[in-house]
Amino acid sequence: MHNVQKKHIITGAPGTGKTTLINLLKSTIPCMDEVSRKVIIKEQKNNRNGMPWGDINRFTDLVFKLTNQELLNSHAQVCDRSLLDLEAYLTVENKIIPDYLRDFPYQEMYHKTVFFAPTWFDIYCQDEQRLQEFDYCLKLEKSLLEQYEKKGFEIIILPKSSPLKRKRFILESIL
């Protein structure tokens, strides 16, 4: 896992504008898409239950494996979420954190600074891969902040502003 380019993380609860922001950033720098959504789509298509609101342990295993592959093979500078998000999801559900997550070399793989998209009721909407209620997103947000702080990351809260302003904010911070 050595000699991997450290990635900047954009994280936050579901429906906070992360994917919109990543899609905008792609025009300027290489970005890694959210693995969780890919896993959920595949699970739904194959009539399986590996989702955060279904079999969260299966979901965690699938996201971990796919993320690991993508981290090692990607030249992305920014990624939509990180593996630490899985620890936050598991914590909200009072599940045991698997050793492979607890022992993951987060500091080797990711930059110390994390961009955090806060929950924002005005832009939140559910879709086929985002079934969570807004109240759940608030609980997850708290857990995400706790997990990142516990692992020693510095959190920069993104402004509740237009996607283009957020893009400029991130580019000015990392370039």
C-alpha positions in Angstrom: 0.0 0.0 0.0 3.0 2.3 0.0 3.8 4.9 -2.7 0.1 5.6 -3.1 -0.8 9.3 -3.7 -2.8 10.5 -0.7 -6.3 11.4 -1.5 -8.3 14.4 -0.2 -11.6 13.4 1.3 -15.0 15.0 0.8 -17.4 13.5 3.2 -20.7 14.2 5.0 -24.1 12.6 5.5 -26.2 11.5 2.5 -27.7 14.3 0.5 -25.2 17.1 1.3 -24.0 17.8 -2.2 -20.8 15.6 -2.3 -21.5 13.9 -5.6 -22.5 17.2 -7.3 -19.3 18.7 -6.0 -17.1 15.7 -7.1 -18.7 15.9 -10.6 -17.8 19.6 -10.9 -14.2 19.0 -9.6 -13.7 16.3 -12.3 -13.3 19.0 -14.9 -10.2 20.2 -13.1 -8.6 17.3 -11.2 -9.0 13.5 -11.1 -11.6 12.4 -8.6 -12.8 9.0 -7.3 -16.6 8.4 -7.3 -18.4 7.3 -4.2 -18.0 3.5 -3.9 -21.1 3.1 -1.6 -23.5 4.1 -4.3 -22.0 1.7 -6.8 -22.3 -1.1 -4.3 -25.9 -0.2 -3.5 -26.9 -0.1 -7.2 -25.3 -3.5 -7.8 -26.9 -5.0 -4.7 -30.4 -3.6 -5.8 -29.9 -4.9 -9.3 -29.0 -8.4 -8.1 -31.8 -8.5 -5.4 -29.3 -8.6 -2.5 -29.4 -6.8 0.8 -25.9 -5.3 1.2 -27.1 -1.8 1.9 -26.6 0.5 4.9 -30.3 0.0 5.8 -30.2 -3.7 5.1 -27.3 -6.1 5.8 -24.8 -3.4 6.9 -22.0 -5.9 7.5 -22.3 -7.2 3.9 -22.4 -3.6 2.7 -19.3 -2.8 4.8 -17.3 -5.8 3.3 -18.3 -5.0 -0.3 -17.5 -1.3 0.0 -14.2 -2.0 1.7 -13.0 -4.4 -1.0 -14.0 -2.2 -3.9 -12.6 1.0 -2.3 -9.3 -0.8 -1.6 -9.0 -1.7 -5.3 -9.9 1.7 -6.4 -7.6 3.5 -4.0 -4.6 1.4 -5.2 -5.4 1.9 -8.9 -6.6 5.4 -9.0 -4.7 8.6 -9.7 -7.5 10.6 -8.1 -6.6 13.6 -5.9 -10.0 13.7 -4.3 -12.5 11.0 -3.3 -16.2 11.0 -2.5 -16.1 9.6 1.1 -13.5 7.4 2.6 -13.4 4.0 4.4 -13.8 5.8 7.7 -17.4 6.6 6.7 -18.1 2.9 7.1 -17.0 3.1 10.8 -19.5 6.0 11.3 -22.3 4.0 9.7 -21.5 0.9 11.9 -21.3 3.1 15.0 -24.8 4.6 14.3 -26.1 1.0 14.1 -24.3 -0.1 17.2 -22.4 -2.7 15.2 -18.8 -4.0 15.8 -16.1 -2.3 13.7 -14.2 -5.1 11.9 -10.5 -5.3 12.5 -9.7 -4.6 8.8 -11.4 -1.2 9.2 -10.0 -0.4 12.7 -6.4 -1.3 11.5 -6.7 0.4 8.1 -3.8 2.9 7.5 -6.0 6.0 7.1 -3.1 8.4 7.5 -1.1 6.7 4.8 -3.9 6.8 2.3 -5.6 10.1 2.9 -4.6 13.7 3.5 -5.0 15.0 7.0 -7.5 17.6 5.9 -11.0 16.5 5.3 -13.7 18.6 3.6 -17.0 18.0 5.3 -20.4 18.8 3.6 -22.8 19.6 6.5 -26.4 18.3 6.5 -28.5 20.9 4.7 -32.2 20.4 4.8 -32.8 22.7 1.8 -30.9 20.5 -0.6 -31.6 17.1 0.9 -33.7 14.7 -1.2 -34.2 10.9 -1.1 -33.7 8.8 -4.2 -33.4 5.0 -5.0 -30.0 4.7 -3.4 -30.6 7.2 -0.6 -33.5 6.0 1.4 -32.5 7.5 4.7 -34.7 10.0 6.5 -33.2 13.4 7.3 -33.1 12.6 11.1 -30.9 9.6 10.3 -28.6 11.9 8.3 -28.2 14.1 11.4 -27.2 11.1 13.5 -24.7 10.0 10.9 -23.2 13.4 10.6 -22.5 13.4 14.3 -20.9 10.0 14.0 -18.8 11.0 10.9 -17.4 14.0 12.7 -16.6 11.9 15.8 -14.8 9.2 13.7 -12.7 11.7 11.7 -11.7 13.6 14.9 -10.8 10.4 16.7 -8.5 9.4 13.9 -6.7 12.8 14.0 -8.1 14.4 10.8 -8.6 18.1 10.5 -12.1 18.9 9.4 -13.0 21.9 7.2 -16.7 22.4 7.0 -17.8 23.3 3.5 -19.9 26.4 3.2 -23.6 26.0 2.5 -23.2 27.7 -0.8 -23.5 27.0 -4.5 -21.7 23.9 -6.0 -19.4 26.2 -8.0 -18.4 28.2 -4.9 -17.7 25.0 -3.0 -15.6 23.8 -6.0 -13.6 27.0 -5.9 -13.2 26.7 -2.1 -11.7 23.2 -2.4 -9.4 24.0 -5.3 -8.1 27.0 -3.5 -7.4 24.8 -0.5 -5.6 21.9 -2.2 -3.9 23.4 -5.3 
